[in-house]
Amino acid sequence: MNRIKELRTEAKLTQYELGQIIGVSDASINKYEKDLMTPKIDKLEKMAEVFHVSVDYLTGRTDSRVGIPGHWDDLAKKMNIGPNLNLKSNKNNENSSEELELILHFRKLNDSGKNEALKQVENLSKITDYTN
C-alpha cells in the first residue's frame, strides 16, 4: 500500500482534508497515492510533519517512521542503529547510556511489542517513585 494512503487512512483524513492541510487538491492527493504524480519536496515535508514521520519514510527510502537530528549521526552509526532514529535530549542536552539502551531494545520489537512497551513506559512515568 502507498505510504501516503496508509498514513492518511491511519489519521482518518479524507483526500480532501489532507489536500487542504498541505495546500493541494484532493485530485493531487489521489495521484500521489496511485503513484501517478510525485509530490514536490515542500509538500512531502508538510505531509511528514502532519503524519509525524520522516520524508524518507514517506518516499519508501526507509522503514523507520522517524528521522534523526544531525548531531546524533555519528553516534547512531557507531551504535549501528541507522540514520533514521529520532533522539530527544534530556535537560542537559545529553542522552544517557540507559536511554540509548532502551532505544536499541525498542527497535528489536515488532509493532505489538512497541505498543506494549510505550504503554508500560507511559504508566511508569505516571508513578512518582519512578519520576524526577
N, CA and C atoms as a LAMMPS dump frame, in Angstrom:
ITEM: TIMESTEP
0
ITEM: NUMBER OF ATOMS
396
ITEM: BOX BOUNDS ff ff ff
-5.0000000000000000e+02 5.0000000000000000e+02
-5.0000000000000000e+02 5.0000000000000000e+02
-5.0000000000000000e+02 5.0000000000000000e+02
ITEM: ATOMS id mol type element x y z
1 1 1 N 0.847 -1.184 0
2 1 2 C 0 0 0
3 1 3 C 0.889 1.244 0
4 2 1 N 0.483 2.242 -0.695
5 2 2 C 1.184 3.514 -0.731
6 2 3 C 1.237 4.112 0.676
7 3 1 N 2.396 4.598 1.073
8 3 2 C 2.555 5.106 2.443
9 3 3 C 1.71 6.341 2.704
10 4 1 N 1.531 7.177 1.706
11 4 2 C 0.697 8.368 1.905
12 4 3 C -0.728 7.93 2.218
13 5 1 N -1.234 6.996 1.444
14 5 2 C -2.592 6.498 1.683
15 5 3 C -2.673 5.811 3.042
16 6 1 N -1.67 5.009 3.345
17 6 2 C -1.635 4.303 4.628
18 6 3 C -1.694 5.292 5.794
19 7 1 N -0.861 6.316 5.754
20 7 2 C -0.81 7.295 6.84
21 7 3 C -2.078 8.143 6.889
22 8 1 N -2.593 8.506 5.727
23 8 2 C -3.825 9.303 5.676
24 8 3 C -4.974 8.511 6.284
25 9 1 N -5.035 7.219 5.945
26 9 2 C -6.085 6.353 6.478
27 9 3 C -5.94 6.203 7.991
28 10 1 N -4.708 5.995 8.464
29 10 2 C -4.46 5.896 9.91
30 10 3 C -4.904 7.164 10.629
31 11 1 N -4.673 8.313 9.988
32 11 2 C -5.026 9.6 10.591
33 11 3 C -6.507 9.929 10.43
34 12 1 N -7.235 9.048 9.737
35 12 2 C -8.666 9.237 9.496
36 12 3 C -8.949 10.552 8.766
37 13 1 N -8.106 10.84 7.772
38 13 2 C -8.282 12.029 6.942
39 13 3 C -8.765 11.614 5.561
40 14 1 N -9.624 12.429 4.978
41 14 2 C -10.003 12.205 3.586
42 14 3 C -8.92 12.802 2.696
43 15 1 N -8.966 12.459 1.421
44 15 2 C -8.026 13.058 0.477
45 15 3 C -8.219 14.573 0.446
46 16 1 N -9.464 14.994 0.513
47 16 2 C -9.759 16.428 0.507
48 16 3 C -9.137 17.114 1.728
49 17 1 N -9.32 16.517 2.911
50 17 2 C -8.794 17.118 4.14
51 17 3 C -7.272 17.211 4.109
52 18 1 N -6.605 16.144 3.679
53 18 2 C -5.148 16.184 3.591
54 18 3 C -4.71 17.244 2.59
55 19 1 N -5.412 17.317 1.476
56 19 2 C -5.102 18.337 0.476
57 19 3 C -5.217 19.744 1.04
58 20 1 N -6.257 19.984 1.822
59 20 2 C -6.438 21.302 2.438
60 20 3 C -5.288 21.628 3.391
61 21 1 N -4.848 20.642 4.132
62 21 2 C -3.776 20.846 5.106
63 21 3 C -2.456 21.187 4.424
64 22 1 N -2.14 20.481 3.33
65 22 2 C -0.832 20.696 2.692
66 22 3 C -0.886 21.64 1.497
67 23 1 N -2.096 22.077 1.131
68 23 2 C -2.224 23.075 0.073
69 23 3 C -2.261 22.533 -1.346
70 24 1 N -2.892 21.365 -1.523
71 24 2 C -3.086 20.814 -2.87
72 24 3 C -4.524 20.309 -2.979
73 25 1 N -4.93 19.951 -4.177
74 25 2 C -6.283 19.435 -4.385
75 25 3 C -6.379 17.97 -3.975
76 26 1 N -7.612 17.528 -3.759
77 26 2 C -7.813 16.11 -3.465
78 26 3 C -7.417 15.25 -4.661
79 27 1 N -7.53 15.8 -5.87
80 27 2 C -7.097 15.074 -7.066
81 27 3 C -5.588 14.825 -7.029
82 28 1 N -4.834 15.802 -6.534
83 28 2 C -3.382 15.617 -6.403
84 28 3 C -3.067 14.53 -5.384
85 29 1 N -3.77 14.543 -4.259
86 29 2 C -3.567 13.501 -3.245
87 29 3 C -3.857 12.136 -3.856
88 30 1 N -4.932 12.039 -4.62
89 30 2 C -5.289 10.793 -5.285
90 30 3 C -4.158 10.33 -6.196
91 31 1 N -3.577 11.244 -6.945
92 31 2 C -2.473 10.902 -7.854
93 31 3 C -1.223 10.498 -7.076
94 32 1 N -0.957 11.172 -5.94
95 32 2 C 0.182 10.775 -5.108
96 32 3 C -0.001 9.329 -4.646
97 33 1 N -1.213 9.035 -4.175
98 33 2 C -1.486 7.711 -3.622
99 33 3 C -1.43 6.608 -4.673
100 34 1 N -1.716 6.955 -5.912
101 34 2 C -1.671 5.966 -7.001
102 34 3 C -0.334 5.982 -7.733
103 35 1 N 0.622 6.742 -7.203
104 35 2 C 1.949 6.88 -7.813
105 35 3 C 1.887 7.387 -9.25
106 36 1 N 0.89 8.223 -9.528
107 36 2 C 0.768 8.838 -10.849
108 36 3 C 1.453 10.195 -10.884
109 37 1 N 1.74 10.723 -9.692
110 37 2 C 2.389 12.027 -9.575
111 37 3 C 3.238 12.015 -8.31
112 38 1 N 4.396 12.647 -8.38
113 38 2 C 5.286 12.728 -7.224
114 38 3 C 5.125 14.09 -6.561
115 39 1 N 4.897 14.107 -5.241
116 39 2 C 4.77 15.392 -4.547
117 39 3 C 6.084 16.169 -4.578
118 40 1 N 5.983 17.49 -4.646
119 40 2 C 7.169 18.338 -4.539
120 40 3 C 7.679 18.249 -3.105
121 41 1 N 8.955 18.585 -2.936
122 41 2 C 9.599 18.421 -1.628
123 41 3 C 8.877 19.186 -0.521
124 42 1 N 8.374 20.386 -0.802
125 42 2 C 7.681 21.141 0.245
126 42 3 C 6.401 20.437 0.684
127 43 1 N 5.744 19.755 -0.243
128 43 2 C 4.528 19.01 0.106
129 43 3 C 4.888 17.737 0.881
130 44 1 N 5.989 17.09 0.492
131 44 2 C 6.46 15.926 1.247
132 44 3 C 6.809 16.313 2.678
133 45 1 N 7.492 17.446 2.827
134 45 2 C 7.866 17.909 4.166
135 45 3 C 6.633 18.21 5.002
136 46 1 N 5.628 18.822 4.383
137 46 2 C 4.398 19.146 5.108
138 46 3 C 3.665 17.865 5.524
139 47 1 N 3.601 16.885 4.603
140 47 2 C 2.955 15.611 4.955
141 47 3 C 3.726 14.898 6.063
142 48 1 N 5.037 14.925 5.985
143 48 2 C 5.856 14.302 7.027
144 48 3 C 5.563 14.946 8.381
145 49 1 N 5.419 16.254 8.375
146 49 2 C 5.089 16.983 9.607
147 49 3 C 3.699 16.589 10.11
148 50 1 N 2.735 16.531 9.218
149 50 2 C 1.361 16.18 9.583
150 50 3 C 1.293 14.776 10.187
151 51 1 N 2.011 13.836 9.571
152 51 2 C 1.939 12.437 9.997
153 51 3 C 3.011 12.054 11.013
154 52 1 N 3.867 13.007 11.377
155 52 2 C 4.942 12.756 12.349
156 52 3 C 5.851 11.61 11.892
157 53 1 N 6.244 11.665 10.629
158 53 2 C 7.169 10.683 10.057
159 53 3 C 8.255 11.434 9.301
160 54 1 N 9.274 10.718 8.868
161 54 2 C 10.325 11.34 8.068
162 54 3 C 9.926 11.347 6.595
163 55 1 N 10.511 12.26 5.846
164 55 2 C 10.308 12.281 4.397
165 55 3 C 10.815 10.973 3.8
166 56 1 N 11.915 10.459 4.331
167 56 2 C 12.444 9.182 3.851
168 56 3 C 11.417 8.06 4.003
169 57 1 N 10.673 8.08 5.099
170 57 2 C 9.637 7.065 5.28
171 57 3 C 8.536 7.238 4.236
172 58 1 N 8.099 8.476 4.035
173 58 2 C 7.048 8.744 3.046
174 58 3 C 7.431 8.26 1.658
175 59 1 N 8.691 8.443 1.299
176 59 2 C 9.139 8.098 -0.049
177 59 3 C 9.609 6.651 -0.169
178 60 1 N 9.559 5.893 0.929
179 60 2 C 9.933 4.487 0.881
180 60 3 C 11.426 4.228 0.972
181 61 1 N 12.2 5.261 1.306
182 61 2 C 13.653 5.079 1.417
183 61 3 C 14.049 4.377 2.707
184 62 1 N 13.135 4.335 3.667
185 62 2 C 13.388 3.659 4.936
186 62 3 C 12.081 3.107 5.471
187 63 1 N 12.188 2.137 6.363
188 63 2 C 11.006 1.602 7.022
189 63 3 C 10.804 2.222 8.396
190 64 1 N 11.715 3.094 8.799
191 64 2 C 11.609 3.777 10.084
192 64 3 C 10.809 5.053 9.891
193 65 1 N 9.833 5.263 10.744
194 65 2 C 8.959 6.423 10.585
195 65 3 C 9.577 7.737 11.062
196 66 1 N 10.667 7.682 11.808
197 66 2 C 11.231 8.904 12.375
198 66 3 C 12.589 9.233 11.799
199 67 1 N 12.967 10.505 11.896
200 67 2 C 14.275 10.961 11.428
201 67 3 C 15.212 11.218 12.591
202 68 1 N 16.456 11.498 12.297
203 68 2 C 17.473 11.72 13.328
204 68 3 C 18.085 13.106 13.183
205 69 1 N 18.209 13.868 14.265
206 69 2 C 18.885 15.155 14.185
207 69 3 C 20.357 14.965 13.823
208 70 1 N 20.923 15.923 13.121
209 70 2 C 22.285 15.821 12.615
210 70 3 C 23.335 15.497 13.652
211 71 1 N 23.259 16.065 14.861
212 71 2 C 24.317 15.849 15.846
213 71 3 C 24.343 14.426 16.399
214 72 1 N 23.377 13.598 16.059
215 72 2 C 23.37 12.217 16.521
216 72 3 C 23.833 11.24 15.449
217 73 1 N 24.133 11.719 14.244
218 73 2 C 24.52 10.828 13.146
219 73 3 C 25.688 9.921 13.499
220 74 1 N 26.777 10.501 14.024
221 74 2 C 27.962 9.698 14.327
222 74 3 C 27.672 8.65 15.396
223 75 1 N 26.959 9.058 16.434
224 75 2 C 26.621 8.116 17.495
225 75 3 C 25.75 6.987 16.953
226 76 1 N 24.781 7.33 16.138
227 76 2 C 23.901 6.313 15.562
228 76 3 C 24.693 5.322 14.723
229 77 1 N 25.657 5.829 13.955
230 77 2 C 26.485 4.942 13.133
231 77 3 C 27.317 4.018 14.015
232 78 1 N 27.896 4.578 15.074
233 78 2 C 28.714 3.768 15.978
234 78 3 C 27.889 2.678 16.654
235 79 1 N 26.643 3.001 16.949
236 79 2 C 25.773 2.036 17.61
237 79 3 C 25.079 1.123 16.609
238 80 1 N 25.318 1.377 15.321
239 80 2 C 24.704 0.591 14.256
240 80 3 C 23.185 0.613 14.352
241 81 1 N 22.633 1.799 14.634
242 81 2 C 21.18 1.921 14.723
243 81 3 C 20.606 2.685 13.55
244 82 1 N 21.438 3.055 12.603
245 82 2 C 20.928 3.639 11.373
246 82 3 C 20.647 5.115 11.477
247 83 1 N 20.388 5.744 10.329
248 83 2 C 20.232 7.187 10.268
249 83 3 C 18.82 7.675 10.521
250 84 1 N 17.892 6.805 10.857
251 84 2 C 16.503 7.233 10.959
252 84 3 C 15.943 7.034 12.351
253 85 1 N 16.601 7.624 13.311
254 85 2 C 16.194 7.496 14.694
255 85 3 C 16.079 8.888 15.278
256 86 1 N 14.979 9.166 15.916
257 86 2 C 14.77 10.477 16.492
258 86 3 C 15.108 10.424 17.972
259 87 1 N 16.245 10.987 18.349
260 87 2 C 16.669 11.012 19.743
261 87 3 C 16.384 12.387 20.317
262 88 1 N 15.635 12.43 21.379
263 88 2 C 15.327 13.703 22.018
264 88 3 C 16.223 13.849 23.237
265 89 1 N 16.765 15.036 23.419
266 89 2 C 17.711 15.28 24.501
267 89 3 C 16.997 15.468 25.829
268 90 1 N 17.704 15.15 26.917
269 90 2 C 17.187 15.445 28.237
270 90 3 C 17.534 16.891 28.585
271 91 1 N 17.321 17.303 29.817
272 91 2 C 17.537 18.707 30.181
273 91 3 C 18.993 19.141 30.048
274 92 1 N 19.934 18.216 30.069
275 92 2 C 21.351 18.551 29.912
276 92 3 C 21.822 18.403 28.474
277 93 1 N 20.866 18.227 27.551
278 93 2 C 21.179 18.062 26.132
279 93 3 C 22.051 16.833 25.887
280 94 1 N 21.823 15.792 26.681
281 94 2 C 22.576 14.551 26.543
282 94 3 C 21.612 13.377 26.62
283 95 1 N 21.997 12.271 26.062
284 95 2 C 21.252 11.031 26.23
285 95 3 C 22.127 10.072 27.016
286 96 1 N 21.562 9.51 28.064
287 96 2 C 22.329 8.582 28.883
288 96 3 C 22.456 7.241 28.175
289 97 1 N 23.39 6.442 28.643
290 97 2 C 23.556 5.108 28.059
291 97 3 C 22.298 4.272 28.285
292 98 1 N 21.599 4.513 29.4
293 98 2 C 20.36 3.786 29.658
294 98 3 C 19.294 4.138 28.626
295 99 1 N 19.205 5.428 28.267
296 99 2 C 18.235 5.846 27.253
297 99 3 C 18.555 5.218 25.902
298 100 1 N 19.82 5.204 25.561
299 100 2 C 20.219 4.616 24.287
300 100 3 C 19.99 3.107 24.282
301 101 1 N 20.216 2.469 25.428
302 101 2 C 19.963 1.03 25.526
303 101 3 C 18.475 0.738 25.355
304 102 1 N 17.635 1.582 25.939
305 102 2 C 16.189 1.434 25.761
306 102 3 C 15.808 1.511 24.29
307 103 1 N 16.396 2.459 23.599
308 103 2 C 16.107 2.632 22.176
309 103 3 C 16.514 1.39 21.393
310 104 1 N 17.681 0.865 21.697
311 104 2 C 18.147 -0.332 20.995
312 104 3 C 17.206 -1.518 21.213
313 105 1 N 16.77 -1.713 22.453
314 105 2 C 15.839 -2.808 22.742
315 105 3 C 14.49 -2.558 22.08
316 106 1 N 14.038 -1.32 22.103
317 106 2 C 12.754 -0.959 21.499
318 106 3 C 12.735 -1.3 20.015
319 107 1 N 13.842 -1.027 19.351
320 107 2 C 13.916 -1.271 17.901
321 107 3 C 13.835 -2.748 17.545
322 108 1 N 14.098 -3.62 18.494
323 108 2 C 14.027 -5.065 18.244
324 108 3 C 12.588 -5.585 18.261
325 109 1 N 11.672 -4.788 18.814
326 109 2 C 10.293 -5.231 18.995
327 109 3 C 9.484 -5.126 17.709
328 110 1 N 8.47 -5.998 17.598
329 110 2 C 7.516 -5.848 16.499
330 110 3 C 6.513 -4.757 16.887
331 111 1 N 5.564 -4.445 16.022
332 111 2 C 4.627 -3.352 16.29
333 111 3 C 3.83 -3.568 17.569
334 112 1 N 3.403 -4.791 17.807
335 112 2 C 2.646 -5.095 19.013
336 112 3 C 3.504 -4.877 20.262
337 113 1 N 4.74 -5.337 20.201
338 113 2 C 5.665 -5.148 21.312
339 113 3 C 5.966 -3.683 21.565
340 114 1 N 6.126 -2.912 20.494
341 114 2 C 6.387 -1.475 20.639
342 114 3 C 5.215 -0.773 21.303
343 115 1 N 3.998 -1.125 20.89
344 115 2 C 2.818 -0.512 21.506
345 115 3 C 2.746 -0.841 22.989
346 116 1 N 3.03 -2.09 23.339
347 116 2 C 3.005 -2.503 24.742
348 116 3 C 4.1 -1.794 25.538
349 117 1 N 5.295 -1.696 24.962
350 117 2 C 6.4 -1.013 25.641
351 117 3 C 6.047 0.449 25.903
352 118 1 N 5.46 1.106 24.927
353 118 2 C 5.071 2.509 25.106
354 118 3 C 4.048 2.66 26.221
355 119 1 N 3.079 1.754 26.272
356 119 2 C 2.075 1.801 27.341
357 119 3 C 2.734 1.632 28.707
358 120 1 N 3.659 0.663 28.807
359 120 2 C 4.317 0.399 30.081
360 120 3 C 5.161 1.591 30.536
361 121 1 N 5.908 2.178 29.607
362 121 2 C 6.74 3.335 29.954
363 121 3 C 5.857 4.514 30.348
364 122 1 N 4.756 4.707 29.631
365 122 2 C 3.836 5.79 29.984
366 122 3 C 3.279 5.575 31.385
367 123 1 N 2.888 4.347 31.7
368 123 2 C 2.375 4.045 33.039
369 123 3 C 3.435 4.288 34.106
370 124 1 N 4.666 3.848 33.86
371 124 2 C 5.75 4.079 34.818
372 124 3 C 6.011 5.567 35.017
373 125 1 N 5.886 6.346 33.965
374 125 2 C 6.171 7.78 34.069
375 125 3 C 5.126 8.521 34.894
376 126 1 N 4.016 7.871 35.179
377 126 2 C 2.966 8.486 35.999
378 126 3 C 3.13 8.168 37.484
379 127 1 N 4.058 7.276 37.811
380 127 2 C 4.283 6.869 39.202
381 127 3 C 5.409 7.719 39.78
382 128 1 N 5.112 8.454 40.836
383 128 2 C 6.079 9.413 41.379
384 128 3 C 7.366 8.756 41.868
385 129 1 N 7.315 7.506 42.312
386 129 2 C 8.539 6.82 42.742
387 129 3 C 9.535 6.638 41.604
388 130 1 N 9.054 6.701 40.364
389 130 2 C 9.909 6.453 39.204
390 130 3 C 10.212 7.699 38.378
391 131 1 N 9.774 8.854 38.816
392 131 2 C 9.983 10.076 38.025
393 131 3 C 10.858 11.073 38.769
394 132 1 N 11.432 11.986 38.004
395 132 2 C 12.284 13.045 38.587
396 132 3 C 11.443 14.176 39.104
